[in-house]
Amino acid sequence: MDIRSIDMNLLVVFDAMIEHRSVTRAGEAIGLSQPAMSAAVARLRAWFDDPLFVKTGAEMKATPRALVLAKPVRRVIETVKDEILQRSGFDPQKTDRTFTILMPDIAEVNFLPKLLARLSQAAPDVRVRTVSKSRPAAAEALESGEAELAVGYFPDLHKAGFFKQKLFDSPHVCIVRTRHPTVGDKLTVKQYLSLSHAVVQPEGREHVFELFLEQRGLKRRVLLKLSHFMSLLPVIESSDLIATVPSDLADVCRRYANIRVLDVPIRSPVIAVHQSWHRRFHKDPANVWLRGVIHSLFTAA
């Protein structure tokens, strides 16, 4: 018998006949009329080349062939019901799933401490892996399933096939060491441009503030270029350099280093921080749960 010819509905009919031993009662149990049930039993007999159920007194008795088939058919039906048709769910307390999240280093520092603290209570066996990708590679990683979620500034993910949820806006600010010899509580544009600057330009990432200055013909005195935001911590704290960074990074730096935060004296762009995901994971219960955790922790009030 070719498996492609098997109609699962007929297995349900067979199982009902085994249980109820009556065409009428079996039909009522699965919602079929007596003519439809009789037609289905006839198809079963043709399929298996066996009478399967024979009228004996008030009941339809199963043939030896039907009795042999009864348990395997029941297993098939239960497997389909329990493992295929069962609505998928996610229990964070019981899972040991590994979540792979796209994050630049600035997002790792800002998000991971709070996220891990929450996961330790809500999902103690969950594991988190973060990866950093260039702008084009970020989209590919989410599309392929290499990563399930991206958290941070990913402008290339604002396109068809992706979903996004805004968490907060992060304006640019300046950071300097606490005892900087020439910087007071407020900067002028002239002073800002004349100071010695440290600039972070991660490879393959959008340099929003640099593009902003370039478009306005503004030039700073850049003495140091770095590829990682977190390298700023010891550099700024131990030198007279100034850096311009998103405010969420400045908040982290202020917690771990002796620095001051000042307003940028130029009307500068605001970074919109989102969590983004591919439509493949849009209805995945685990992904939905993780997005809810991140949103509750970091969304603007």
C-alpha positions as CSV (number, residue, x, y, z in Angstrom):
1,M,0.0,0.0,0.0
2,D,1.3,3.5,-1.0
3,I,1.5,5.7,2.1
4,R,0.5,8.6,-0.1
5,S,-2.9,7.1,-0.5
6,I,-3.7,7.0,3.3
7,D,-6.4,9.4,4.4
8,M,-5.9,10.2,8.1
9,N,-9.6,10.8,8.5
10,L,-10.2,7.1,7.7
11,L,-7.9,6.1,10.6
12,V,-10.1,8.2,12.9
13,V,-13.1,6.3,11.5
14,F,-11.3,3.0,12.1
15,D,-10.5,4.0,15.7
16,A,-14.1,5.0,16.4
17,M,-15.4,1.7,15.1
18,I,-13.0,-0.2,17.3
19,E,-14.2,1.7,20.3
20,H,-18.0,1.9,19.6
21,R,-18.6,-1.3,17.5
22,S,-21.5,0.4,15.7
23,V,-21.6,2.5,12.6
24,T,-24.2,4.8,14.1
25,R,-22.5,5.3,17.5
26,A,-19.1,5.7,15.9
27,G,-20.4,8.3,13.4
28,E,-22.0,10.3,16.2
29,A,-18.8,10.2,18.2
30,I,-16.7,11.8,15.4
31,G,-19.5,13.9,13.8
32,L,-20.3,11.9,10.7
33,S,-23.8,11.0,9.4
34,Q,-24.6,7.3,9.1
35,P,-24.3,7.3,5.2
36,A,-20.9,9.1,5.4
37,M,-19.7,6.7,8.1
38,S,-20.8,3.7,6.1
39,A,-19.0,5.0,3.0
40,A,-15.9,5.5,5.1
41,V,-16.0,2.0,6.4
42,A,-16.4,0.7,2.9
43,R,-13.2,2.6,1.9
44,L,-11.4,1.1,4.9
45,R,-12.3,-2.4,3.8
46,A,-11.1,-1.7,0.3
47,W,-7.9,-0.2,1.6
48,F,-7.0,-3.2,3.8
49,D,-8.7,-5.8,1.6
50,D,-10.5,-7.1,4.7
51,P,-14.0,-6.8,6.1
52,L,-12.5,-5.3,9.3
53,F,-15.9,-5.1,11.1
54,V,-18.6,-7.8,10.8
55,K,-22.2,-7.6,12.0
56,T,-22.7,-10.0,14.9
57,G,-25.9,-9.6,16.8
58,A,-26.3,-6.0,17.8
59,E,-22.6,-5.1,17.3
60,M,-20.0,-4.9,14.6
61,K,-17.2,-7.3,15.7
62,A,-13.6,-6.6,14.7
63,T,-11.9,-9.2,12.5
64,P,-8.5,-10.5,13.4
65,R,-6.9,-8.1,10.9
66,A,-8.7,-5.2,12.6
67,L,-7.6,-6.3,16.0
68,V,-4.0,-6.3,14.9
69,L,-4.4,-2.8,13.4
70,A,-6.1,-1.3,16.5
71,K,-3.1,-0.5,18.6
72,P,-0.9,0.9,15.8
73,V,-3.8,3.1,14.6
74,R,-4.4,4.4,18.1
75,R,-0.7,5.3,18.4
76,V,-0.7,7.2,15.2
77,I,-3.8,9.2,16.2
78,E,-2.4,10.0,19.7
79,T,1.0,11.0,18.1
80,V,-0.7,13.4,15.7
81,K,-2.9,14.9,18.5
82,D,-0.2,15.2,21.1
83,E,2.9,16.1,19.1
84,I,1.6,17.6,15.8
85,L,-1.7,19.3,16.6
86,Q,-0.8,20.3,20.1
87,R,-0.5,24.1,20.3
88,S,3.1,25.0,20.9
89,G,4.0,26.6,24.2
90,F,7.0,27.8,26.1
91,D,7.7,27.4,29.8
92,P,10.6,29.5,30.8
93,Q,11.0,27.7,34.1
94,K,11.6,24.4,32.4
95,T,13.6,25.3,29.3
96,D,17.3,25.1,28.8
97,R,17.1,26.8,25.4
98,T,20.0,29.0,24.1
99,F,19.0,32.4,22.8
100,T,21.3,34.0,20.3
101,I,21.0,37.8,20.2
102,L,22.7,40.2,17.9
103,M,24.2,43.1,19.9
104,P,27.0,45.6,19.4
105,D,29.3,46.0,22.4
106,I,27.4,49.1,23.6
107,A,24.2,47.0,23.8
108,E,26.0,44.2,25.6
109,V,27.1,46.5,28.3
110,N,23.7,48.3,28.5
111,F,21.3,45.3,28.3
112,L,23.0,42.2,29.5
113,P,23.3,42.9,33.3
114,K,19.6,43.6,33.7
115,L,18.6,40.9,31.3
116,L,20.6,38.2,33.0
117,A,19.4,39.2,36.4
118,R,15.8,38.8,35.2
119,L,16.5,35.5,33.4
120,S,18.1,34.0,36.5
121,Q,14.7,34.3,38.2
122,A,12.3,33.7,35.4
123,A,14.3,31.1,33.3
124,P,17.2,29.8,35.4
125,D,18.4,27.3,32.8
126,V,18.2,29.6,29.8
127,R,21.5,30.3,28.1
128,V,22.3,33.5,26.2
129,R,24.8,34.0,23.4
130,T,25.5,37.4,21.9
131,V,27.1,38.0,18.5
132,S,28.2,41.1,16.7
133,K,27.7,41.5,12.9
134,S,28.1,44.2,10.3
135,R,25.0,45.9,9.0
136,P,24.4,43.6,5.9
137,A,25.4,40.4,7.9
138,A,22.9,41.3,10.7
139,A,20.0,40.8,8.3
140,E,21.4,37.6,7.0
141,A,21.9,36.2,10.5
142,L,18.3,36.8,11.4
143,E,17.0,35.4,8.1
144,S,19.1,32.2,8.4
145,G,18.2,31.7,12.1
146,E,21.8,32.1,13.2
147,A,20.4,34.7,15.6
148,E,16.8,35.1,16.8
149,L,16.8,38.7,17.9
150,A,18.7,41.9,17.3
151,V,18.9,44.6,20.0
152,G,20.4,48.0,19.4
153,Y,20.6,50.3,16.4
154,F,20.1,48.3,13.2
155,P,18.8,50.7,10.5
156,D,19.1,48.0,7.8
157,L,16.5,45.8,9.5
158,H,13.7,48.3,8.9
159,K,12.5,46.6,5.8
160,A,10.0,43.9,4.6
161,G,10.3,40.6,6.3
162,F,11.4,42.1,9.6
163,F,9.5,43.3,12.7
164,K,10.8,45.9,15.1
165,Q,9.7,47.3,18.4
166,K,11.1,50.5,19.7
167,L,12.6,50.5,23.2
168,F,13.9,54.0,23.7
169,D,15.6,57.0,22.2
170,S,19.3,57.7,23.0
171,P,20.5,61.3,22.3
172,H,24.2,62.0,21.9
173,V,26.1,63.4,24.9
174,C,29.8,64.2,25.7
175,I,31.9,62.4,28.3
176,V,35.1,63.7,29.9
177,R,37.1,62.8,33.0
178,T,35.9,64.2,36.2
179,R,38.9,66.6,36.8
180,H,39.3,67.7,33.2
181,P,41.4,70.9,33.3
182,T,39.6,73.0,30.7
183,V,36.0,71.7,30.5
184,G,33.5,73.1,32.9
185,D,29.8,72.4,33.2
186,K,28.9,73.6,29.7
187,L,30.5,73.5,26.3
188,T,30.4,76.0,23.5
189,V,30.6,74.9,19.9
190,K,34.0,76.5,19.4
191,Q,35.4,74.8,22.5
192,Y,33.9,71.5,21.6
193,L,35.4,71.5,18.1
194,S,38.9,72.6,19.4
195,L,39.1,69.9,22.1
196,S,41.0,66.6,21.5
197,H,38.5,63.9,20.7
198,A,38.4,60.1,20.9
199,V,36.1,58.7,18.3
200,V,34.6,55.2,18.2
201,Q,34.1,53.7,14.7
202,P,33.1,50.0,14.9
203,E,33.9,48.1,11.7
204,G,30.8,47.6,9.6
205,R,28.5,49.8,11.7
206,E,26.7,53.0,11.0
207,H,28.7,56.1,12.2
208,V,25.7,58.3,12.8
209,F,27.4,61.2,14.5
210,E,30.4,61.3,12.1
211,L,28.0,61.5,9.1
212,F,26.1,64.2,10.9
213,L,29.2,66.4,11.4
214,E,30.4,65.7,7.8
215,Q,27.1,66.8,6.3
216,R,27.4,70.1,8.2
217,G,31.0,70.7,7.4
218,L,32.1,70.5,11.0
219,K,35.5,69.2,11.8
220,R,36.9,68.1,15.2
221,R,40.4,67.5,16.4
222,V,40.4,63.7,16.5
223,L,43.5,62.3,18.2
224,L,42.3,58.7,18.8
225,K,40.0,56.3,16.8
226,L,38.8,53.2,18.5
227,S,36.8,50.2,17.2
228,H,35.0,49.4,20.5
229,F,33.0,51.7,22.7
230,M,34.0,50.1,25.9
231,S,37.7,51.0,25.3
232,L,36.6,54.5,26.0
233,L,36.3,53.8,29.8
234,P,40.0,53.8,30.7
235,V,40.9,56.2,27.9
236,I,38.6,59.0,28.9
237,E,39.2,58.5,32.6
238,S,43.0,58.7,32.3
239,S,43.3,61.5,29.6
240,D,42.0,64.9,28.6
241,L,40.2,63.5,25.6
242,I,36.5,64.1,25.1
243,A,34.1,61.6,23.4
244,T,30.6,61.9,22.0
245,V,28.5,58.8,22.6
246,P,24.8,57.8,22.9
247,S,23.4,58.7,26.3
248,D,22.7,55.0,27.3
249,L,26.4,54.3,27.0
250,A,27.3,57.4,28.9
251,D,25.1,56.2,31.8
252,V,27.0,52.9,31.9
253,C,30.4,54.7,31.7
254,R,29.4,57.0,34.6
255,R,28.7,53.9,36.8
256,Y,32.1,52.4,36.2
257,A,34.5,55.3,35.7
258,N,35.2,58.8,37.1
259,I,33.7,60.8,34.3
260,R,31.3,63.6,33.7
261,V,28.5,63.8,31.2
262,L,27.7,67.1,29.3
263,D,25.3,68.1,26.6
264,V,26.6,68.3,23.0
265,P,26.6,72.0,22.1
266,I,25.3,71.1,18.6
267,R,21.8,69.9,17.9
268,S,22.7,66.3,17.2
269,P,20.9,63.2,16.0
270,V,19.0,60.8,18.3
271,I,19.6,57.1,18.1
272,A,16.3,55.1,18.2
273,V,17.1,51.7,19.8
274,H,14.9,48.8,18.8
275,Q,14.6,45.1,19.1
276,S,14.2,43.5,15.7
277,W,13.4,40.0,14.5
278,H,12.7,38.1,11.3
279,R,9.1,37.0,10.5
280,R,10.3,33.3,10.9
281,F,10.4,33.9,14.6
282,H,7.4,36.2,14.9
283,K,5.1,33.6,16.4
284,D,7.7,31.4,18.1
285,P,6.5,31.3,21.7
286,A,10.1,31.4,23.1
287,N,10.9,34.4,21.0
288,V,7.7,36.2,21.9
289,W,8.5,35.6,25.6
290,L,12.0,36.9,25.3
291,R,10.9,40.0,23.4
292,G,8.3,40.6,26.2
293,V,11.1,40.4,28.9
294,I,13.3,42.8,27.0
295,H,10.5,45.3,26.3
296,S,9.5,45.3,30.0
297,L,13.0,45.9,31.1
298,F,14.1,48.6,28.7
299,T,11.2,50.3,27.1
300,A,10.8,54.0,27.8
301,A,8.2,54.7,30.5
